[in-house]
């Protein structure tokens, strides 16, 4: 844990980081829109010369204004660069499009965590998972993930593939591949400790 014993940022870097956190939710949604609306794919296809925002709008069916706003957001997010009004994909943009773990984490945060985390402070104060109401209408489902909308199920199931799970953990009971109402999930229930079933 030596890594966390020192503050490595300069004052300017720290202020920049604080500003990035302040706009984090907007940055996340802008990046999601760049991917889902096909803008990053259009930029990637334009290699090596790049693409104008107008041409990207034409390829994606977006308005010129919408494409320009999102591509300019992509500049600030480090997903694209712009030289002489032509946008080019960065390495970060490439990984957002093609790295499977990044895609899975992105979808999990959007489909499972994003709305629920709005109630994080309430959850911490009350010691209850207040944010789960957006997934299960207030019903408790943390033990076996039985109740979940399909995008949440798909995102959660995909995430479990990337979480290392020992074959027989000493303190958990595993429920794998549970299917209820079109929902596939894996979950673990602690058998001892404060969160035990």
NORCOR-V373242 format. One record per pair of residues at least 6 apart in sequence whose ideal C-beta (glycine too) atoms are under 7 Angstrom apart, sorted by the first residue. I is the first residue (numbers start at 0). J is the second residue. D is the distance in whole Angstrom. If there is no record, write none. Layout:
i = {I & I}
j = {J & J}
d = {D & D}
This chain:
i = {8 & 26 & 29 & 29 & 29 & 30 & 30 & 30 & 31 & 32 & 33 & 33 & 33 & 33 & 34 & 34 & 36 & 36 & 37 & 38 & 38 & 38 & 38 & 38 & 39 & 39 & 39 & 39 & 39 & 40 & 41 & 41 & 41 & 41 & 42 & 42 & 42 & 42 & 42 & 42 & 43 & 43 & 48 & 49 & 49 & 49 & 49 & 50 & 50 & 51 & 51 & 52 & 52 & 52 & 52 & 52 & 53 & 55 & 55 & 55 & 56 & 56 & 56 & 59 & 70 & 70 & 73 & 74 & 77 & 77 & 78 & 78 & 78 & 78 & 79 & 79 & 79 & 79 & 79 & 80 & 80 & 94 & 95 & 100 & 103 & 103 & 103 & 106 & 106 & 107 & 107 & 107 & 107 & 110 & 110 & 110 & 111 & 111 & 111 & 111 & 114 & 115 & 115 & 115 & 115 & 116 & 117 & 118 & 118 & 119 & 121 & 122 & 122 & 122 & 128 & 131 & 134 & 134 & 134 & 135 & 135 & 138 & 140 & 140 & 142 & 142 & 142 & 143 & 143 & 143 & 144 & 144 & 144 & 144 & 145 & 145 & 145 & 147 & 147 & 147 & 149 & 149 & 152 & 152 & 152 & 155 & 156 & 156 & 156 & 159 & 170 & 170 & 170 & 170 & 171 & 171 & 171 & 171 & 172 & 172 & 173 & 174 & 174 & 175 & 176 & 176 & 177 & 188 & 189 & 190}
j = {16 & 76 & 69 & 72 & 76 & 76 & 78 & 95 & 109 & 69 & 39 & 69 & 73 & 78 & 95 & 96 & 59 & 61 & 59 & 55 & 59 & 66 & 69 & 70 & 78 & 88 & 92 & 95 & 96 & 96 & 50 & 55 & 58 & 59 & 50 & 55 & 79 & 86 & 87 & 88 & 88 & 96 & 85 & 82 & 85 & 86 & 87 & 85 & 86 & 84 & 85 & 63 & 66 & 67 & 70 & 86 & 63 & 66 & 70 & 86 & 62 & 63 & 66 & 66 & 79 & 86 & 79 & 81 & 89 & 91 & 89 & 91 & 92 & 95 & 86 & 87 & 88 & 89 & 92 & 87 & 89 & 101 & 101 & 161 & 157 & 158 & 161 & 154 & 157 & 154 & 155 & 157 & 158 & 150 & 151 & 154 & 134 & 151 & 154 & 155 & 133 & 130 & 131 & 133 & 134 & 130 & 130 & 129 & 130 & 130 & 129 & 128 & 129 & 130 & 141 & 141 & 147 & 148 & 151 & 146 & 147 & 146 & 146 & 147 & 186 & 188 & 196 & 174 & 177 & 186 & 155 & 177 & 184 & 186 & 177 & 179 & 182 & 155 & 182 & 184 & 181 & 182 & 182 & 183 & 184 & 184 & 183 & 184 & 185 & 185 & 189 & 190 & 191 & 192 & 187 & 188 & 189 & 190 & 188 & 190 & 187 & 185 & 186 & 185 & 183 & 185 & 184 & 196 & 195 & 196}
d = {6 & 6 & 6 & 4 & 7 & 6 & 6 & 6 & 6 & 6 & 5 & 5 & 5 & 6 & 6 & 7 & 6 & 6 & 4 & 6 & 6 & 6 & 6 & 6 & 7 & 7 & 5 & 7 & 5 & 7 & 6 & 5 & 5 & 6 & 6 & 7 & 6 & 5 & 7 & 5 & 5 & 6 & 7 & 7 & 3 & 6 & 4 & 6 & 6 & 6 & 6 & 6 & 5 & 4 & 5 & 7 & 5 & 5 & 7 & 7 & 6 & 5 & 4 & 7 & 6 & 5 & 4 & 6 & 6 & 5 & 6 & 6 & 4 & 6 & 5 & 6 & 6 & 6 & 6 & 5 & 6 & 5 & 6 & 5 & 4 & 6 & 6 & 4 & 7 & 4 & 7 & 7 & 4 & 4 & 5 & 4 & 7 & 5 & 5 & 6 & 4 & 3 & 6 & 5 & 7 & 6 & 7 & 4 & 4 & 7 & 4 & 6 & 4 & 6 & 6 & 7 & 6 & 7 & 6 & 4 & 7 & 6 & 4 & 7 & 7 & 5 & 6 & 5 & 6 & 6 & 6 & 7 & 4 & 5 & 7 & 4 & 7 & 7 & 5 & 7 & 6 & 7 & 4 & 6 & 6 & 5 & 5 & 6 & 7 & 4 & 6 & 6 & 5 & 7 & 4 & 7 & 6 & 6 & 5 & 5 & 5 & 7 & 5 & 5 & 6 & 7 & 6 & 5 & 5 & 7}
